[in-house]
Amino acid sequence: MTLTIKNIIFDLGGVLLNLDYALTTKAFQKIAPGFGSFDAIYAEQKDKKLFEDFETGTISALSFRDGIRSLIKSNIDDKTIDAAWNAMLLDFPPERLRLLQILRLKYRLFLLSNTNEIHLETVNEILTKTLGLKDLSGIFEKEYYSYKVGMRKPNKEIFQLVISENNLDPSETLFIDDSAQHIEGGKGAGLQTFLMKKDKVLSEELLNFKL
């Protein structure tokens, strides 16, 4: 069966913006030598909730920083916390911006990201410094950030929000993400999906998908 794609929903981190979670782990380990990895933290529900609450806007940046201080048992200042938390955010390659600019001539483009206010502020700073963009609003028809809408992937509700608000036909909509769990969430909402694998080139992967 030949798929007709008219809309594309992009994830941000790991698809468009390069990430390295290990850098944030290393940054916090320098501050608190007993600090484990974020994989270990996410395995503990009580710690995981801090990050999920921040991603859904349930708690403020101030409360998140206090939670981090409690987690690592260190009375570090806000600036140090933010620097360590943002260490994972790398770059937004210019070729990916050019790809989006080409794609938007043919497809309706949307952004769907699990993120938080501290990260988004830094992402916009990266865009300004490297690409001359204040944010991504000129590239996407609409952006959906988990902390702003109070929902996060892979929950079906956030996909349905994007679909319903923009009158999208799920069967004609491609969702691209680097998380298998999020991809399953997209499939549950009836979307066509594409799992972006680590170290792959987005433009080549989309060509393979026959876009």
Contacts in CASP RR format, 6 or more apart in sequence:
PFRMAT RR
TARGET T0000
AUTHOR 0000-0000-0000
METHOD contacts of the structure
MODEL  1
MTLTIKNIIFDLGGVLLNLDYALTTKAFQKIAPGFGSFDAIYAEQKDKKL
FEDFETGTISALSFRDGIRSLIKSNIDDKTIDAAWNAMLLDFPPERLRLL
QILRLKYRLFLLSNTNEIHLETVNEILTKTLGLKDLSGIFEKEYYSYKVG
MRKPNKEIFQLVISENNLDPSETLFIDDSAQHIEGGKGAGLQTFLMKKDK
VLSEELLNFKL
3 171 0 8 1.000
3 192 0 8 1.000
4 172 0 8 1.000
5 107 0 8 1.000
5 172 0 8 1.000
5 173 0 8 1.000
5 174 0 8 1.000
5 192 0 8 1.000
5 211 0 8 1.000
6 107 0 8 1.000
6 108 0 8 1.000
6 169 0 8 1.000
6 172 0 8 1.000
6 173 0 8 1.000
7 107 0 8 1.000
7 108 0 8 1.000
7 109 0 8 1.000
7 110 0 8 1.000
7 166 0 8 1.000
7 168 0 8 1.000
7 169 0 8 1.000
7 172 0 8 1.000
7 173 0 8 1.000
7 174 0 8 1.000
8 103 0 8 1.000
8 107 0 8 1.000
8 108 0 8 1.000
8 109 0 8 1.000
8 110 0 8 1.000
8 173 0 8 1.000
8 174 0 8 1.000
8 175 0 8 1.000
8 176 0 8 1.000
8 211 0 8 1.000
9 110 0 8 1.000
9 111 0 8 1.000
9 112 0 8 1.000
9 162 0 8 1.000
9 173 0 8 1.000
9 174 0 8 1.000
9 175 0 8 1.000
9 176 0 8 1.000
9 191 0 8 1.000
10 16 0 8 1.000
10 100 0 8 1.000
10 109 0 8 1.000
10 110 0 8 1.000
10 111 0 8 1.000
10 112 0 8 1.000
10 140 0 8 1.000
10 176 0 8 1.000
11 111 0 8 1.000
11 112 0 8 1.000
11 113 0 8 1.000
11 153 0 8 1.000
11 176 0 8 1.000
11 177 0 8 1.000
11 178 0 8 1.000
11 179 0 8 1.000
11 182 0 8 1.000
11 196 0 8 1.000
12 111 0 8 1.000
12 113 0 8 1.000
12 115 0 8 1.000
12 123 0 8 1.000
13 19 0 8 1.000
13 113 0 8 1.000
13 178 0 8 1.000
14 178 0 8 1.000
14 196 0 8 1.000
14 198 0 8 1.000
15 176 0 8 1.000
15 177 0 8 1.000
15 178 0 8 1.000
15 196 0 8 1.000
15 202 0 8 1.000
16 92 0 8 1.000
16 96 0 8 1.000
16 100 0 8 1.000
16 202 0 8 1.000
17 89 0 8 1.000
17 90 0 8 1.000
17 91 0 8 1.000
17 92 0 8 1.000
17 123 0 8 1.000
17 126 0 8 1.000
18 90 0 8 1.000
18 91 0 8 1.000
18 92 0 8 1.000
18 93 0 8 1.000
19 88 0 8 1.000
19 89 0 8 1.000
19 90 0 8 1.000
20 87 0 8 1.000
20 88 0 8 1.000
20 90 0 8 1.000
21 38 0 8 1.000
21 88 0 8 1.000
22 37 0 8 1.000
22 88 0 8 1.000
23 87 0 8 1.000
23 88 0 8 1.000
24 38 0 8 1.000
24 84 0 8 1.000
24 85 0 8 1.000
24 86 0 8 1.000
24 87 0 8 1.000
24 88 0 8 1.000
25 35 0 8 1.000
25 36 0 8 1.000
25 37 0 8 1.000
25 38 0 8 1.000
26 87 0 8 1.000
27 83 0 8 1.000
27 84 0 8 1.000
27 85 0 8 1.000
27 87 0 8 1.000
28 35 0 8 1.000
28 36 0 8 1.000
28 72 0 8 1.000
28 84 0 8 1.000
29 35 0 8 1.000
29 36 0 8 1.000
30 84 0 8 1.000
31 72 0 8 1.000
31 74 0 8 1.000
31 76 0 8 1.000
31 80 0 8 1.000
31 84 0 8 1.000
32 72 0 8 1.000
32 73 0 8 1.000
32 74 0 8 1.000
34 72 0 8 1.000
35 72 0 8 1.000
41 47 0 8 1.000
41 48 0 8 1.000
41 51 0 8 1.000
41 71 0 8 1.000
42 48 0 8 1.000
42 51 0 8 1.000
47 71 0 8 1.000
50 59 0 8 1.000
50 64 0 8 1.000
50 67 0 8 1.000
50 68 0 8 1.000
50 71 0 8 1.000
52 58 0 8 1.000
52 152 0 8 1.000
53 59 0 8 1.000
53 64 0 8 1.000
54 61 0 8 1.000
54 63 0 8 1.000
54 64 0 8 1.000
54 116 0 8 1.000
54 147 0 8 1.000
55 114 0 8 1.000
55 115 0 8 1.000
55 116 0 8 1.000
55 146 0 8 1.000
55 147 0 8 1.000
55 152 0 8 1.000
56 146 0 8 1.000
56 147 0 8 1.000
56 150 0 8 1.000
56 151 0 8 1.000
56 152 0 8 1.000
57 116 0 8 1.000
57 117 0 8 1.000
57 146 0 8 1.000
57 147 0 8 1.000
57 148 0 8 1.000
57 150 0 8 1.000
58 150 0 8 1.000
61 116 0 8 1.000
61 117 0 8 1.000
61 118 0 8 1.000
64 116 0 8 1.000
64 118 0 8 1.000
65 78 0 8 1.000
65 81 0 8 1.000
65 82 0 8 1.000
68 81 0 8 1.000
68 85 0 8 1.000
69 75 0 8 1.000
69 76 0 8 1.000
69 81 0 8 1.000
82 118 0 8 1.000
82 122 0 8 1.000
85 118 0 8 1.000
85 119 0 8 1.000
86 118 0 8 1.000
86 119 0 8 1.000
86 122 0 8 1.000
89 119 0 8 1.000
89 122 0 8 1.000
89 123 0 8 1.000
89 126 0 8 1.000
91 126 0 8 1.000
91 130 0 8 1.000
92 123 0 8 1.000
92 126 0 8 1.000
92 127 0 8 1.000
92 130 0 8 1.000
92 131 0 8 1.000
94 130 0 8 1.000
94 131 0 8 1.000
95 203 0 8 1.000
96 202 0 8 1.000
96 203 0 8 1.000
97 131 0 8 1.000
97 133 0 8 1.000
97 139 0 8 1.000
99 202 0 8 1.000
99 203 0 8 1.000
99 206 0 8 1.000
100 109 0 8 1.000
100 139 0 8 1.000
100 140 0 8 1.000
101 139 0 8 1.000
103 109 0 8 1.000
103 211 0 8 1.000
104 139 0 8 1.000
104 140 0 8 1.000
108 141 0 8 1.000
108 166 0 8 1.000
108 168 0 8 1.000
109 139 0 8 1.000
109 140 0 8 1.000
109 141 0 8 1.000
110 140 0 8 1.000
110 141 0 8 1.000
110 142 0 8 1.000
110 143 0 8 1.000
110 144 0 8 1.000
110 162 0 8 1.000
110 166 0 8 1.000
111 136 0 8 1.000
111 140 0 8 1.000
111 142 0 8 1.000
111 143 0 8 1.000
111 144 0 8 1.000
112 144 0 8 1.000
112 153 0 8 1.000
112 158 0 8 1.000
112 159 0 8 1.000
112 162 0 8 1.000
112 175 0 8 1.000
113 143 0 8 1.000
113 144 0 8 1.000
113 145 0 8 1.000
113 146 0 8 1.000
114 146 0 8 1.000
114 152 0 8 1.000
114 153 0 8 1.000
114 182 0 8 1.000
115 123 0 8 1.000
115 145 0 8 1.000
115 146 0 8 1.000
115 147 0 8 1.000
116 146 0 8 1.000
116 147 0 8 1.000
117 147 0 8 1.000
120 145 0 8 1.000
120 147 0 8 1.000
124 134 0 8 1.000
124 135 0 8 1.000
127 133 0 8 1.000
127 134 0 8 1.000
127 135 0 8 1.000
127 136 0 8 1.000
128 134 0 8 1.000
133 139 0 8 1.000
136 143 0 8 1.000
137 143 0 8 1.000
141 166 0 8 1.000
142 162 0 8 1.000
142 165 0 8 1.000
142 166 0 8 1.000
144 158 0 8 1.000
144 161 0 8 1.000
144 162 0 8 1.000
146 152 0 8 1.000
146 153 0 8 1.000
146 158 0 8 1.000
149 158 0 8 1.000
149 161 0 8 1.000
151 157 0 8 1.000
151 158 0 8 1.000
151 161 0 8 1.000
152 158 0 8 1.000
153 159 0 8 1.000
153 177 0 8 1.000
153 179 0 8 1.000
153 181 0 8 1.000
153 182 0 8 1.000
153 185 0 8 1.000
153 186 0 8 1.000
154 179 0 8 1.000
154 181 0 8 1.000
154 182 0 8 1.000
154 184 0 8 1.000
154 185 0 8 1.000
154 186 0 8 1.000
155 185 0 8 1.000
156 185 0 8 1.000
156 186 0 8 1.000
156 188 0 8 1.000
156 189 0 8 1.000
159 175 0 8 1.000
159 185 0 8 1.000
159 186 0 8 1.000
159 188 0 8 1.000
159 189 0 8 1.000
159 191 0 8 1.000
160 189 0 8 1.000
162 168 0 8 1.000
163 170 0 8 1.000
163 173 0 8 1.000
163 189 0 8 1.000
163 191 0 8 1.000
170 189 0 8 1.000
170 190 0 8 1.000
170 191 0 8 1.000
170 192 0 8 1.000
171 190 0 8 1.000
171 192 0 8 1.000
172 192 0 8 1.000
173 191 0 8 1.000
173 192 0 8 1.000
174 191 0 8 1.000
174 192 0 8 1.000
174 193 0 8 1.000
174 194 0 8 1.000
174 209 0 8 1.000
174 211 0 8 1.000
175 183 0 8 1.000
175 186 0 8 1.000
175 191 0 8 1.000
175 192 0 8 1.000
175 193 0 8 1.000
175 194 0 8 1.000
176 193 0 8 1.000
176 194 0 8 1.000
176 196 0 8 1.000
177 183 0 8 1.000
177 193 0 8 1.000
177 194 0 8 1.000
177 195 0 8 1.000
177 196 0 8 1.000
178 195 0 8 1.000
178 196 0 8 1.000
178 197 0 8 1.000
178 198 0 8 1.000
180 195 0 8 1.000
183 193 0 8 1.000
183 194 0 8 1.000
183 195 0 8 1.000
186 193 0 8 1.000
187 193 0 8 1.000
194 205 0 8 1.000
194 206 0 8 1.000
194 209 0 8 1.000
196 202 0 8 1.000
196 205 0 8 1.000
197 205 0 8 1.000
END
